[in-house]
Amino acid sequence: MTKVVRCRDVGFDCEGVVRAETEEEVLIQVAAHAKEVHGVEEVTPEIVEKVRSVMIVEA
């Protein structure tokens, strides 16, 4: 089961999509994307909760 986060669902005007096998992997990749593409310097607990709230599971 693959976990998926769409950047647009987090609130950015971005077509980025992160897919990984675990929630931890998704969070790591989302943090890297946020820093590299959107200039987010710190991933706060609020951002982590937002990402978790929009994460879906693909079969």
Backbone atoms as SQL, in Angstrom:
CREATE TABLE atoms (id INTEGER PRIMARY KEY, chain TEXT, resi INTEGER, resn TEXT, atom TEXT, x REAL, y REAL, z REAL);
INSERT INTO atoms VALUES
  (1, 'A', 1, 'MET', 'N', 0.845, -1.179, 0.000),
  (2, 'A', 1, 'MET', 'CA', 0.000, 0.000, 0.000),
  (3, 'A', 1, 'MET', 'C', 0.896, 1.249, 0.000),
  (4, 'A', 2, 'THR', 'N', 0.716, 2.078, -0.980),
  (5, 'A', 2, 'THR', 'CA', 1.528, 3.279, -1.127),
  (6, 'A', 2, 'THR', 'C', 0.818, 4.481, -0.515),
  (7, 'A', 3, 'LYS', 'N', 1.551, 5.251, 0.249),
  (8, 'A', 3, 'LYS', 'CA', 1.020, 6.471, 0.842),
  (9, 'A', 3, 'LYS', 'C', 1.327, 7.617, -0.122),
  (10, 'A', 4, 'VAL', 'N', 0.351, 8.519, -0.300),
  (11, 'A', 4, 'VAL', 'CA', 0.467, 9.582, -1.300),
  (12, 'A', 4, 'VAL', 'C', 0.057, 10.923, -0.692),
  (13, 'A', 5, 'VAL', 'N', 0.850, 11.957, -1.002),
  (14, 'A', 5, 'VAL', 'CA', 0.503, 13.331, -0.622),
  (15, 'A', 5, 'VAL', 'C', 0.649, 14.196, -1.862),
  (16, 'A', 6, 'ARG', 'N', -0.393, 14.948, -2.155),
  (17, 'A', 6, 'ARG', 'CA', -0.362, 15.909, -3.255),
  (18, 'A', 6, 'ARG', 'C', -0.101, 17.294, -2.670),
  (19, 'A', 7, 'CYS', 'N', 0.889, 17.954, -3.194),
  (20, 'A', 7, 'CYS', 'CA', 1.298, 19.259, -2.674),
  (21, 'A', 7, 'CYS', 'C', 0.111, 20.226, -2.644),
  (22, 'A', 8, 'ARG', 'N', -0.702, 20.191, -3.685),
  (23, 'A', 8, 'ARG', 'CA', -1.858, 21.086, -3.763),
  (24, 'A', 8, 'ARG', 'C', -2.792, 20.887, -2.562),
  (25, 'A', 9, 'ASP', 'N', -2.915, 19.630, -2.091),
  (26, 'A', 9, 'ASP', 'CA', -3.797, 19.337, -0.957),
  (27, 'A', 9, 'ASP', 'C', -3.280, 19.927, 0.351),
  (28, 'A', 10, 'VAL', 'N', -1.972, 20.185, 0.399),
  (29, 'A', 10, 'VAL', 'CA', -1.373, 20.795, 1.594),
  (30, 'A', 10, 'VAL', 'C', -1.563, 22.309, 1.576),
  (31, 'A', 11, 'GLY', 'N', -1.846, 22.870, 0.389),
  (32, 'A', 11, 'GLY', 'CA', -2.124, 24.296, 0.303),
  (33, 'A', 11, 'GLY', 'C', -1.241, 25.063, -0.657),
  (34, 'A', 12, 'PHE', 'N', -0.347, 24.375, -1.351),
  (35, 'A', 12, 'PHE', 'CA', 0.523, 25.044, -2.306),
  (36, 'A', 12, 'PHE', 'C', -0.054, 24.937, -3.721),
  (37, 'A', 13, 'ASP', 'N', 0.206, 25.942, -4.544),
  (38, 'A', 13, 'ASP', 'CA', -0.187, 25.900, -5.942),
  (39, 'A', 13, 'ASP', 'C', 0.907, 25.160, -6.697),
  (40, 'A', 14, 'CYS', 'N', 0.878, 23.831, -6.600),
  (41, 'A', 14, 'CYS', 'CA', 1.969, 22.999, -7.087),
  (42, 'A', 14, 'CYS', 'C', 1.405, 21.641, -7.483),
  (43, 'A', 15, 'GLU', 'N', 1.912, 21.096, -8.566),
  (44, 'A', 15, 'GLU', 'CA', 1.465, 19.785, -9.040),
  (45, 'A', 15, 'GLU', 'C', 2.280, 18.644, -8.445),
  (46, 'A', 16, 'GLY', 'N', 3.162, 18.924, -7.492),
  (47, 'A', 16, 'GLY', 'CA', 4.015, 17.898, -6.896),
  (48, 'A', 16, 'GLY', 'C', 3.213, 16.807, -6.197),
  (49, 'A', 17, 'VAL', 'N', 3.688, 15.572, -6.350),
  (50, 'A', 17, 'VAL', 'CA', 3.080, 14.418, -5.699),
  (51, 'A', 17, 'VAL', 'C', 4.199, 13.571, -5.113),
  (52, 'A', 18, 'VAL', 'N', 4.039, 13.177, -3.859),
  (53, 'A', 18, 'VAL', 'CA', 5.012, 12.317, -3.188),
  (54, 'A', 18, 'VAL', 'C', 4.352, 10.979, -2.926),
  (55, 'A', 19, 'ARG', 'N', 5.055, 9.899, -3.297),
  (56, 'A', 19, 'ARG', 'CA', 4.581, 8.541, -3.036),
  (57, 'A', 19, 'ARG', 'C', 5.699, 7.773, -2.335),
  (58, 'A', 20, 'ALA', 'N', 5.319, 7.029, -1.298),
  (59, 'A', 20, 'ALA', 'CA', 6.284, 6.193, -0.577),
  (60, 'A', 20, 'ALA', 'C', 5.535, 5.079, 0.134),
  (61, 'A', 21, 'GLU', 'N', 6.285, 4.088, 0.573),
  (62, 'A', 21, 'GLU', 'CA', 5.673, 2.929, 1.215),
  (63, 'A', 21, 'GLU', 'C', 5.300, 3.170, 2.671),
  (64, 'A', 22, 'THR', 'N', 5.986, 4.107, 3.329),
  (65, 'A', 22, 'THR', 'CA', 5.689, 4.367, 4.735),
  (66, 'A', 22, 'THR', 'C', 5.402, 5.844, 4.959),
  (67, 'A', 23, 'GLU', 'N', 4.695, 6.119, 6.048),
  (68, 'A', 23, 'GLU', 'CA', 4.414, 7.511, 6.407),
  (69, 'A', 23, 'GLU', 'C', 5.710, 8.270, 6.649),
  (70, 'A', 24, 'GLU', 'N', 6.661, 7.637, 7.309),
  (71, 'A', 24, 'GLU', 'CA', 7.943, 8.292, 7.592),
  (72, 'A', 24, 'GLU', 'C', 8.649, 8.707, 6.304),
  (73, 'A', 25, 'GLU', 'N', 8.658, 7.813, 5.301),
  (74, 'A', 25, 'GLU', 'CA', 9.287, 8.130, 4.021),
  (75, 'A', 25, 'GLU', 'C', 8.574, 9.293, 3.335),
  (76, 'A', 26, 'VAL', 'N', 7.255, 9.300, 3.395),
  (77, 'A', 26, 'VAL', 'CA', 6.495, 10.399, 2.798),
  (78, 'A', 26, 'VAL', 'C', 6.860, 11.713, 3.472),
  (79, 'A', 27, 'LEU', 'N', 6.885, 11.726, 4.789),
  (80, 'A', 27, 'LEU', 'CA', 7.192, 12.961, 5.519),
  (81, 'A', 27, 'LEU', 'C', 8.586, 13.472, 5.180),
  (82, 'A', 28, 'ILE', 'N', 9.551, 12.575, 5.046),
  (83, 'A', 28, 'ILE', 'CA', 10.919, 12.980, 4.682),
  (84, 'A', 28, 'ILE', 'C', 10.932, 13.600, 3.289),
  (85, 'A', 29, 'GLN', 'N', 10.263, 12.957, 2.345),
  (86, 'A', 29, 'GLN', 'CA', 10.235, 13.464, 0.976),
  (87, 'A', 29, 'GLN', 'C', 9.462, 14.780, 0.865),
  (88, 'A', 30, 'VAL', 'N', 8.362, 14.882, 1.604),
  (89, 'A', 30, 'VAL', 'CA', 7.581, 16.132, 1.594),
  (90, 'A', 30, 'VAL', 'C', 8.415, 17.272, 2.164),
  (91, 'A', 31, 'ALA', 'N', 9.142, 17.016, 3.247),
  (92, 'A', 31, 'ALA', 'CA', 9.989, 18.056, 3.839),
  (93, 'A', 31, 'ALA', 'C', 11.054, 18.516, 2.858),
  (94, 'A', 32, 'ALA', 'N', 11.678, 17.577, 2.153),
  (95, 'A', 32, 'ALA', 'CA', 12.701, 17.928, 1.169),
  (96, 'A', 32, 'ALA', 'C', 12.092, 18.741, 0.027),
  (97, 'A', 33, 'HIS', 'N', 10.930, 18.331, -0.453),
  (98, 'A', 33, 'HIS', 'CA', 10.248, 19.063, -1.530),
  (99, 'A', 33, 'HIS', 'C', 9.885, 20.475, -1.071),
  (100, 'A', 34, 'ALA', 'N', 9.338, 20.584, 0.130),
  (101, 'A', 34, 'ALA', 'CA', 8.928, 21.894, 0.658),
  (102, 'A', 34, 'ALA', 'C', 10.122, 22.841, 0.748),
  (103, 'A', 35, 'LYS', 'N', 11.262, 22.326, 1.161),
  (104, 'A', 35, 'LYS', 'CA', 12.457, 23.163, 1.288),
  (105, 'A', 35, 'LYS', 'C', 13.000, 23.555, -0.084),
  (106, 'A', 36, 'GLU', 'N', 13.148, 22.569, -0.972),
  (107, 'A', 36, 'GLU', 'CA', 13.764, 22.813, -2.277),
  (108, 'A', 36, 'GLU', 'C', 12.884, 23.641, -3.205),
  (109, 'A', 37, 'VAL', 'N', 11.586, 23.352, -3.224),
  (110, 'A', 37, 'VAL', 'CA', 10.704, 23.976, -4.202),
  (111, 'A', 37, 'VAL', 'C', 9.992, 25.210, -3.654),
  (112, 'A', 38, 'HIS', 'N', 9.622, 25.158, -2.366),
  (113, 'A', 38, 'HIS', 'CA', 8.796, 26.221, -1.802),
  (114, 'A', 38, 'HIS', 'C', 9.527, 27.097, -0.777),
  (115, 'A', 39, 'GLY', 'N', 10.791, 26.806, -0.508),
  (116, 'A', 39, 'GLY', 'CA', 11.568, 27.627, 0.407),
  (117, 'A', 39, 'GLY', 'C', 11.162, 27.514, 1.867),
  (118, 'A', 40, 'VAL', 'N', 10.497, 26.415, 2.219),
  (119, 'A', 40, 'VAL', 'CA', 10.090, 26.208, 3.616),
  (120, 'A', 40, 'VAL', 'C', 11.331, 25.778, 4.396),
  (121, 'A', 41, 'GLU', 'N', 11.765, 26.608, 5.324),
  (122, 'A', 41, 'GLU', 'CA', 12.982, 26.326, 6.077),
  (123, 'A', 41, 'GLU', 'C', 12.762, 25.352, 7.230),
  (124, 'A', 42, 'GLU', 'N', 11.588, 25.418, 7.850),
  (125, 'A', 42, 'GLU', 'CA', 11.322, 24.566, 9.002),
  (126, 'A', 42, 'GLU', 'C', 9.964, 23.897, 8.833),
  (127, 'A', 43, 'VAL', 'N', 9.965, 22.586, 8.964),
  (128, 'A', 43, 'VAL', 'CA', 8.713, 21.838, 8.919),
  (129, 'A', 43, 'VAL', 'C', 8.207, 21.735, 10.352),
  (130, 'A', 44, 'THR', 'N', 7.203, 22.531, 10.633),
  (131, 'A', 44, 'THR', 'CA', 6.660, 22.609, 11.993),
  (132, 'A', 44, 'THR', 'C', 5.719, 21.435, 12.268),
  (133, 'A', 45, 'PRO', 'N', 5.413, 21.196, 13.532),
  (134, 'A', 45, 'PRO', 'CA', 4.429, 20.149, 13.855),
  (135, 'A', 45, 'PRO', 'C', 3.084, 20.392, 13.172),
  (136, 'A', 46, 'GLU', 'N', 2.720, 21.648, 12.987),
  (137, 'A', 46, 'GLU', 'CA', 1.465, 21.971, 12.304),
  (138, 'A', 46, 'GLU', 'C', 1.494, 21.525, 10.845),
  (139, 'A', 47, 'ILE', 'N', 2.636, 21.712, 10.194),
  (140, 'A', 47, 'ILE', 'CA', 2.772, 21.267, 8.809),
  (141, 'A', 47, 'ILE', 'C', 2.700, 19.748, 8.736),
  (142, 'A', 48, 'VAL', 'N', 3.364, 19.075, 9.654),
  (143, 'A', 48, 'VAL', 'CA', 3.331, 17.612, 9.683),
  (144, 'A', 48, 'VAL', 'C', 1.898, 17.116, 9.839),
  (145, 'A', 49, 'GLU', 'N', 1.133, 17.738, 10.733),
  (146, 'A', 49, 'GLU', 'CA', -0.254, 17.332, 10.932),
  (147, 'A', 49, 'GLU', 'C', -1.096, 17.589, 9.690),
  (148, 'A', 50, 'LYS', 'N', -0.848, 18.700, 9.007),
  (149, 'A', 50, 'LYS', 'CA', -1.566, 18.996, 7.763),
  (150, 'A', 50, 'LYS', 'C', -1.261, 17.936, 6.712),
  (151, 'A', 51, 'VAL', 'N', 0.016, 17.577, 6.583),
  (152, 'A', 51, 'VAL', 'CA', 0.402, 16.551, 5.624),
  (153, 'A', 51, 'VAL', 'C', -0.261, 15.228, 5.961),
  (154, 'A', 52, 'ARG', 'N', -0.237, 14.857, 7.232),
  (155, 'A', 52, 'ARG', 'CA', -0.880, 13.604, 7.640),
  (156, 'A', 52, 'ARG', 'C', -2.377, 13.633, 7.332),
  (157, 'A', 53, 'SER', 'N', -3.009, 14.789, 7.482),
  (158, 'A', 53, 'SER', 'CA', -4.457, 14.880, 7.294),
  (159, 'A', 53, 'SER', 'C', -4.873, 14.720, 5.837),
  (160, 'A', 54, 'VAL', 'N', -3.961, 15.002, 4.901),
  (161, 'A', 54, 'VAL', 'CA', -4.293, 14.891, 3.477),
  (162, 'A', 54, 'VAL', 'C', -3.685, 13.648, 2.826),
  (163, 'A', 55, 'MET', 'N', -2.917, 12.874, 3.585),
  (164, 'A', 55, 'MET', 'CA', -2.284, 11.675, 3.062),
  (165, 'A', 55, 'MET', 'C', -3.349, 10.620, 2.729),
  (166, 'A', 56, 'ILE', 'N', -3.215, 10.035, 1.545),
  (167, 'A', 56, 'ILE', 'CA', -4.123, 8.971, 1.152),
  (168, 'A', 56, 'ILE', 'C', -3.315, 7.695, 0.920),
  (169, 'A', 57, 'VAL', 'N', -4.027, 6.580, 0.814),
  (170, 'A', 57, 'VAL', 'CA', -3.386, 5.295, 0.567),
  (171, 'A', 57, 'VAL', 'C', -3.887, 4.757, -0.763),
  (172, 'A', 58, 'GLU', 'N', -2.935, 4.405, -1.627),
  (173, 'A', 58, 'GLU', 'CA', -3.262, 3.792, -2.906),
  (174, 'A', 58, 'GLU', 'C', -2.983, 2.302, -2.810),
  (175, 'A', 59, 'ALA', 'N', -3.846, 1.514, -3.370),
  (176, 'A', 59, 'ALA', 'CA', -3.660, 0.058, -3.336),
  (177, 'A', 59, 'ALA', 'C', -2.632, -0.366, -4.360);
